[in-house]
Every structure is written in C-alpha cells, then in structure tokens.
Amino acid sequence: MDSKNWLKGASLTPPDKPEAPSVGHPTDGDGLSVPPTTPGAFWFYKVSEELNNVIIQAGLTPNDDDLDQFWQAIQSIIAPPPSAPTGSLLIMDGGVVPAGYLKRNGAEISRTAYADLWAHAQSVGVVSQATKDGDPEQYAGQYGDGDGSTTFTLTDWRAEFLMGADDGRGIDVGRVVGSWQSQRTNRPGLDMQTGSTAGDTGTIYANGEAGESRWLTSGRQDGGNRFMRVMLDGSKTQPRNIAPLFLVKF
C-alpha cells in the first residue's frame, strides 16, 4: 500500500485538489446531458493517504501483501491500555479505591486471594511480622509475612512523604528501596543577642534537642561578652502539602 501500486497512469507527485469540486452525492447521471459522477485523482489520493496514515499511526509498516492492516490498526487503537503492573503505585485524590487496588495501610491480607501481590512482595523482600510489629515506623515500607502461612501484611504509607531512592546517585547513600527515614531538622533558628553577662557562657551542641537554648560567647575588651543563642526548633519539619491516598495494584 505504501508503494501506491496503481495499475497505470500514476504520477510521482500528488494530484492537486480540484479548484471547483462537484459538491454533493454521486449519481449515475441521466444518460443524456448529466454524466455519471467520477471521483477524480484527488479523491483516490485522499482516501489512500487517510488509510495509510491510520496504519502508520498504529505502529505498523504498510505492506501490500498484508491486506488487513487497516483492521489491525483499528483494533490496536481501540484496545484498552495495558493494566498497571502488580505492586505499582496509584495516587488517588479521593477516598474511593478503584477495582484492582488496595490502600497501602499495613493491612493483613490473604496470600491466596492476592496471590500476584504476594508473589510481588516476595520478589522485593518480606520481613518477619514480629520484626515489623516491633518497629512499625522503621518497616513501614516493607511487606510483612503475616501469620507465616496464609497471610501477609501490606506496606503502610499513611502520613508519610515519599523521596526517590538514591539508586547509586550518591546523595542519600545507603538507602534501599522501601526503607524508612525519620524526620531531620537541618536549619535551626538563630536568635542573635548581645550584652554583658556574668555566667551566660557555654557551648553550642550540634545534637541539641528541639526547644533547647545554647550559648556561644566571646570575650570583649570592655570585659563583657558578646553572645549568640541558638534555638533548635525541630519538633516538626514539613513543607506545605496535600494528603492523597496511596494505593497498591494487586
């Protein structure tokens, strides 16, 4: 089809669109003064190009020996998209869980009823339920082995931020896929003050707890001290955010 195999009279260049086309429906003519309708070169060109483009857009290579390519193309275009792989993430902006998905809420579920997801869990690694229950935060991103025979537990992503695995980039070294990390406060607030003190001396500690006040002092020629107080306010560190549902494909 791509080679445009006409019987005879073909041109190397496409035909021009008629400047004054006959508009309406085709007729057989009246056998006298009105001739039968003729499609013309441009009509054949237009139809063949339209069919050809559908075949190409469907990812097929036009082939004169394969005369059902247009049908193949239509089937490919109207076919439903492939299902998401088991274990993949879906983020929903409402409370309704679509068919084929479960909330990532740490629930205990059947190994047989969710056999594909159980197989996926084993492929990425399952921890013992006792270990997971002993530290549910640390193992929130892991599947648990449930009762050890008939059930397993889902990951629990509720109220957690997601950060892409380092995967060899060297920024968050040592992390593995699915691992959990506690919150970190990297920018303590600074409260600068000056004055002459008699006892407000001390050391700033890098591991000061949230809300603690530490003093840094330096001597002055007038006998006073210039000091800086550092307030470590790290009780909670989070950006502005929206809370969706995290789901897993089973």
N, C-alpha and C positions, 0 to 999 in steps of 0.2 A: 504493500500500500504506500509505503514511504517513497518508492521509486516512481509512483504515479504512472502505472502501466496502462496508458490509453492505447486503443487499437491502432489509431493513426491520427495524423494531423495535430500532434501535440507541439507546444511551444516551450522554449527554455525560460520564458518569462511569464508571470501570471497575467491573466486577462484583466482588462480594465472593467470597472463597474459601469454598467450602462448609464449614460447621461440622462436618458429619458426612458426608464424601465416601464414595461407594461404592468400596471398595478392591479391586483385583484386575484381571481381564481382562474386556474387553467380551464380551457374549453377545447372541444373537438372542432371548433369552427362550424360554419354553416355549409361548407362545400361550395360556396359561391364567392362572396366578397370578403368573408371573415375567415382567415386561415386558422388552423389549429395552433394552440399555444406551443411555443418552443422555449425550453429552459435557457438555452444560451450557454456560452462557455463560462461566464462568471458564476452562474448558478451551480454548475458542476464543480467548479473550483471551490466555491464557498462550502458546499456540503462536504466535499472530501477533506478540506482543511479542518472543519469542525470535528469530524470523526477522528481524524488523525491526532488532533490536539488532546482529545479525551484519552486516547490510548497512551500518549506520551506522558500526560499529567498523572496517569495511574502508575507510572514507573515501568511501563512495558516498551519494548522496542518494536516498532511496526514491522510486520513480516507478511509478505504477500502470500506465503504458504500457510498462514495461520489465520483462518477467516472467522474466528470467533473472538478476536481480540477486543472488539468493542464491548462484547458481553462480559468478558473477563474484567475489563476496565470498570464497567458499571458495578459489578459485584465487589470489586476492590474498594470503590469509592463509598458504597453504601454499607459496607461491612462495619459492625460495631468495633470500637477501638479495643485493643487487647487489654485484658484485665491486669490490674496492678500486681506486681509480684508479692507473694506471701511475705509478711514481715515489713512491708513498706509503710511509710508514714502518711497519714492523711490528717490535715488540719481543718477542723470544722468551726464555723463561726456561730453555730447554734447548738442546742442541746440534743438534736436528733442524730442518732447513729445510723448511717445507711447500711443496707444489707451487705454482708461480707466483711464487716469491720467490727472491732471491739475497742472499748475505751482502754487506754494504757493506764490502768488504775491498780495494778498489782493483784487483780482478782485470781482466784484459784479456779481453773477450768479443766475439762476432761481432755485427756490425751487422745482418746479415740474420736470424740466429737470434733475436735480441732486438730486432726492428725497432721495436716500440712503445716500448721503453725508450730506444732510440737517438733516436727522434723526440722523446721527452720531454727527453732530455739536451740536444738541440739547442735546444729551446724555453726551457730555463733557462740555457743558456750552456755551451759546451765550450771548454776551454783546450787549447793545443797540448801534446802529450805531452812535448816537450822542456822546456817551462816547468814542467809538473807534476813531471817527474822531477828537475828541477833544485832544486826546493824542495818535497818531498813533504808536509811539515807544513803549509806555507802554503796549499797547494792540495789538502789532504785532502778538503775539502768540495766539490770540483769534479769534473766528469766530464772525462776527457782524450780526445783524438781518436785514441788508439791508434796504429795504423800509418799513419793518414792516409787509408785507403781501405776496409778491410774490417773493422776492429776499433775498439773504443773501450774506455776503462777506467772502472770504477765509482768512486764516491766511497769514501773509506776512513775509516770512523767508529770503527775499533777503538781502544779505550782512550782515548776522548775523552768529555768531558762535553758535554751539549747545553744551550744557552741560547737562548731565543726571540729571533728577530730583532727589533730595535728598531722597525722599520716605522713610523717617524715619531713614536715616543713621546718621544724626546729624552733617554733615559737612557744608551744606548750608541750615541751619534751616529756616523754614518759607516759603520756596518757594513752589509753587504749580505747577503742570504740566501745561505747556503752558505759564508760567509767564515770563516776560522780565526783564532783569537786565542790568543796564548801565555799561559802562566800568569802571574799577577801576585800579588805579596805585598803586601797593603795594611796589615798590622798587625805591624810589627816588635816583637820582645820588648824590654822595658825592664829594665835591670839598674841599680838605683839604689844608689849608694855615696857615702860622704862621707869626707873625710880631708884631711890637709895633704900636698901633693905638691910636688915640685921638678922639674917637667918634664912632668907628665901634663896637658898642655894641647893644645888643638887645636880642630878644627871638626867638627861633625856634617854629613855629606854626605847629601843625600836619595837619591843614587844609589849608596850603599854596596853592595858585593856581599854575598851571603849569607855569614854567618860572620864578617864584619868587625866590629871593635870601634872605635867612635868616641867621642871625649871632648868633653864640654861643661863648661867651667869658669867659675866666677865668683869674684871676689875677696872676701875676708873681712877684717874689721878686725884680726883677730889675725894677719894675714899668710898664713894658709893659704888653701887653695882648697876650695870645695865643688864636686864634680863629679858628672856623670851619665854613665854609659857606656851606649850604645845598642848592643844586639846585633841585627844584621839576620840573622835565621834564616829565609831564604826559599828553601831548597833544594827544598822541595816543599810546595805548598799544596793540600789537597783535603779535602772533607768525607768523613764515613763514606759508603760507597756499596756498591752491588750491581752485579755485572757481567753484564748480559744480552747477547744477540746483537742487533745492529741489522741489519734486512733491508730490501730494497727490492723493491717489486712490479714485475714486468716485463710 
